Amino acid sequence: MNTTTLNAQLAALPGVQVRETAHASVGYDLSVTLPESTLLAAVTLMDKAGYFLEGMTGVDWFGECEALRKEAEAKAKKAAEALAAAASAAASGTADAPTAADAADTVNAAAAESPTPASIPQEDELEVVYDFNRFSARHRVCLRVRTPRSNPEIATIAEIYPIAHWHEREIHEFFGIVFVGHPYLIPLLLPEDAEYHPLLKDYSA
């Protein structure tokens, strides 16, 4: 399977967003964001295409929702101020004040750049990043799957890529993500009875 076919097959999966990237800048050629429900289908495609699993890591997006809300509020405020300035200029006839067209441009630009309420998650999330490589094609693919921090669960991929068994154990112990179907989520480095996850951003010893 060539990379173009793989791109198309990944993009055809429900809820998947595929973005080509500059390898020289980020270290991979394809960034794939997908819902947990399509993870196994995507990983199966990677396996059939001859890619091996280089590694997995966790990411804690603690505080992201609040940051996105503040960004949206700031840009909405800026747009409202531009509209108010244009309205004031129109009423006073000030020659060098912002015109209605200028204000409209500001509002449209802010709307295009701002996160919409629908795009802001209801709660902060954790993410698992899967790095795949195929030497013969000199092609690296990054799959990204998010899960709510309050109930972090993602299906295990160990039946497709057995090496994931170890990666999933490590991510579970440091981030608390439960890999559903994994037979042995026992810590690798922490004490076996550890009930804390030290790479969470709100963890305090």
N, C-alpha and C positions, 0 to 999 in steps of 0.2 A: 504494500500500500504506500503510495507516495504522499508527501506532506499536504498537497492540495486536497486529495481525497479525504485525508484525516481531518483537515480543517472543516471541510463540508459536513462530514459525518458528525463531528462534535457539535457544530453549529446547529444541526438538525435536531439535537436532543432538546426536550422541553425545558425552558427556562435557562438555557445556557447562553452565555455571552462570550464570544471568541474575539480576541484582539491580537493582531500581529504586533510584535515589538522588535526593537532594534537590539539584536544580540550583543553588540559591542557596548551598549549602554547599560543593559539590565542583566545580561547573562543568560537569557533564554529568548526563544523565537516566537513563542505563542503563550499568551496569558488567557486562561479559561476560567471564568467564574460560573459556578453551577450550584443549583440547589442540592441538598443532600439526597433527594429522591432520585436524581439522575447520576449519582456518583458511581455506582457499580456499573452502569451501562457505559459511562465514559472511560472508566478504568479498563473494562473489557475491550473497548476499542483500542486503547493504548497497548494492551497486551497483544492483540491480534495484529497490530501494526508493527510489532517487533521492538517496542520500547522497553527499557528496563527502568526500574524504580531506583533513582539515585538517592533519594532521601525524603523525609517528611519533617515538618516542624509545626509548632503551634504559634498562634498570634493572639494576644489579648487586646481587644478593641474597647477596653474599659474607658468610659468617658466620651466615646464617640458621639452618642446620641445628643448629649448636652452641647458638645462642640458644634454639631451640625445645626442644632436649633439656634444657637447664638449667631452662627454665620447667616442663617436664613433671616433672622430678625434684623441683623445689621444691614443686610442688603435691601430688605424691605423698607427700612427707615431711610436709607439713602435714596431710594426711588421715590418715596413719599416727599422727601425734602426737595428733590428735583422738580416734582410736579407742582409743589407749593410755590417754588421760586418762579416757575414759568407762569403760573396763574397770577402771581403778584406783578410780574413784568408786564403781562398783558393788560392788567388793570391800570398800571401806572404809565404805560407807554415808554418804559425805559429802553433805550436803543441797544445797550450792550448787555442787557440781561438775557438769561437763557430763554430760548424760544420754546414753544410747545413741541416742535419737532426735536429739539435737543433733549427736552425732558422725556419725550417718548423713547428716544434712543437709549437714554440712561435706564429707563424702566425696563425696556426690552433686554438690554445687556444684563441687568441685575437678575431678571427672571431666568435668562438662559444659564447663568452661572450658579444660581442659588439652588440648594437642595429643596425639593418640593416636600410638603408634609408626607406624601405617600412614599417618598424615597427614604425617609428617615426611619430607621428601625424602631420598633416599639420599646426595645430594650437593647442594652449593649450585648455584643456577641463575642464568641471565640471563633477562631478560624484555623483550619488545617490546610497547610500548603503541601502539595505533592509535586515533587520534581521528577520528571521523566526525561530520558535521553535515548537517542538512537545514534550510535557512532557512525554507522554507514551513511546516514543522511545528514550528519552534522547538524542535528536538530534537537532542541530542548523545548519541552512543554511544561508549563506550570499550571496545575489545577488548583483552584481555591474553593473551599467549601466552608460556609459559616453555620454556626449553631448558637442558639440562645445561651447566654451565660447561666441563666437560672436552671436550665435542664440540658446540659451539653451532651448530645448524643449524635454519633455518626456511625454508619455501618462500617464494620471491618472490611478491609480489602485483602486480608491475609490469605483467603482461599484462592485469590487470583495471583497475588504476589506474596509468597510466603515470607519474604524478608520484611514485609510490613509488620509482622508479628512483633519484632523488637522495637520498631519505631513507634508503634501504637502504644506499647507498654510505657515507653519513655514519655510520650506526650501525655498519656493518662496521669502519670505520677506528677508531672510538673504543671499541668494545666487543668487536670480534673475532667477531661473529655472522656466519656465512656464510649468505647468502640463496640457497638452492639454486635454480638456474635463472636467476639474474641474470647478464647477459652481460658486465658490466664493473665488477667490484668493486674499482675503483681509488680510492685516497683523494682526497677533495676538497680537504682543507686540509693534511694531513700530506705529507711527501715520498713520492713514488711507491714508493720501496723500503722504506718504514717497516714494520717487523715487530713493532711494539709498539702497544698499545691504551690510551691514557692515561686513559680514564674507568673502567677496571677498578679496583676498590677496593684490590687488592693490587699495583697498578702503582707502581713507584718509578723515577724518572729516574736 
